[in-house]
Amino acid sequence: MTASSLRVAVTPLRRDPSRRRGVAPLPSVDAVVASLRPEEPLHCLRPAAITAAARSFVEAFEGRTLYAVKCNPEPRVLSALWRGGVKAFDCASPAEIAVVRHVLPEATIHYMHPVKARSAIRTAWRQHGVRDFAIDSEAELEKIFAETGATSDLGLIVRIALPKGKAALDLSGKFGIAAEAAPALLCRARAAAQRLGISFHVGSQCSDPAMWSAAIARAGDIAVAAGVKLDILDVGGGFPVAYPGDDLPPLAAFMAEIDAGADALRERLGAAAPEHIWAEPGRALVAQGASVVVQVQARRDSSLYINDGVYGSLADAGTLAWRFPLRLLRASTASERVFTLFGPTCDSLDRMDGGFSLPADVTEGDWIEIGQLGAYGATLRTAFNGFDRGQLVEVSDAPLLRTPGYAVI
Ligand SMILES: *Cc1c(COP(=O)(O)O)cnc(C)c1O
């Protein structure tokens, strides 16, 4: 099985055949565009920036870093993370587990989706050596017992729900057990698990570090009510990256809140406190690691019709009206003006209203680099209307934006 045959929903991005890893220095975005003159979206991967961000996080975080694979499962991304010191992976589906196993046979895989197919539990346990599973209900606990027949070596991580916080994207609306029901589940899980943990997710792109210490305190309340020994505290993902106009606290501020929360938890729980801390960052490790170069196919006043959109790698620019950094790939002395972007499909929802600033003379045929798309970009592509073509190349120039506290090379 090849890595690309694992991804069947959308046409795999074509690789640049002229370039073999390690043979020549990687080019810049401008150099690749000048040579390929791409009429389809060009995904420009910056493996060095991914490795650098991973290393920054791993060095700053006191526990085990699990990369949330859904954010970008591209094999070259997984390898770049591995080089940056990420050895554990948060997977949510059999396909994610298979791709991680294929690319990184030595990786530790944790199955962190709280609702799994029975066959997926079996395959993960028997074929892929997965031992740690997330749950948020008694029913899921029963499924795991039944399908693994586990008598030893089982790890169970109970995902708790959080009240809506300040993250850009709430991730407690769907998963996570309510605080009142959590102690009973923890007690049941403790009886069977060799390792017991509590996890949460503060929400994606959460720019307030205090959300982590508050969530850890809530986990502490639940642990006290349950009266069980914890082995693992998993502080989830949600670490933010820079988008235009953001003013983010540095990575160290998030780590300081986590450390303070963990210290308070140790004080409170004493011998029942967890010895291990995990985090599950996705966006923070990979967002700066890819840009997509799009071409302008038509301009109508302040509207630009481009060849990628909401059904491609720009989903968050549409649905969430998220802003991304843009760069026109040619010299221009024109002053900036704000544009609305339209994607290539026939759906009128395929528009991006975030307010995108570009030189006023941008015109049909121009190429635009859109940055910070290594996270939730290519992974959200669909084949709707037949617009799922694209090419993947590796580049070495700097990302368009820096997130405070993360190295870029
Ligand atoms: C999506 C997800 C993550 C990663 O979230 P980011 O906001 O990208 O850091 C981590 N853990 C779980 C369980 C997730 O579903």
The ligand as an SDF file (V2000), in Angstrom:
LIG
                    3D

 15 15  0  0  0  0  0  0  0  0999 V2000
   -8.7370   18.7750   16.3990 C   0  0  0  0  0  0  0  0  0  0  0  0
   -8.2510   18.2270   17.6760 C   0  0  0  0  0  0  0  0  0  0  0  0
   -7.0090   18.6260   18.1800 C   0  0  0  0  0  0  0  0  0  0  0  0
   -6.1550   19.7020   17.5480 C   0  0  0  0  0  0  0  0  0  0  0  0
   -6.7160   20.9460   17.7110 O   0  0  0  0  0  0  0  0  0  0  0  0
   -5.9300   22.2710   17.2500 P   0  0  0  0  0  0  0  0  0  0  0  0
   -6.8770   23.3600   17.5590 O   0  0  0  0  0  0  0  0  0  0  0  0
   -5.6290   22.1240   15.8000 O   0  0  0  0  0  0  0  0  0  0  0  0
   -4.6840   22.3500   18.0590 O   0  0  0  0  0  0  0  0  0  0  0  0
   -6.5630   18.0300   19.3430 C   0  0  0  0  0  0  0  0  0  0  0  0
   -7.3000   17.0830   19.9740 N   0  0  0  0  0  0  0  0  0  0  0  0
   -8.4970   16.6770   19.5110 C   0  0  0  0  0  0  0  0  0  0  0  0
   -9.2300   15.6220   20.2600 C   0  0  0  0  0  0  0  0  0  0  0  0
   -9.0160   17.2360   18.3620 C   0  0  0  0  0  0  0  0  0  0  0  0
  -10.2070   16.8460   17.9140 O   0  0  0  0  0  0  0  0  0  0  0  0
  1  2  1  0
  2  3  1  0
  2 14  2  0
  3  4  1  0
  3 10  2  0
  4  5  1  0
  5  6  1  0
  6  7  2  0
  6  8  1  0
  6  9  1  0
 10 11  1  0
 11 12  2  0
 12 13  1  0
 12 14  1  0
 14 15  1  0
M  END
$$$$
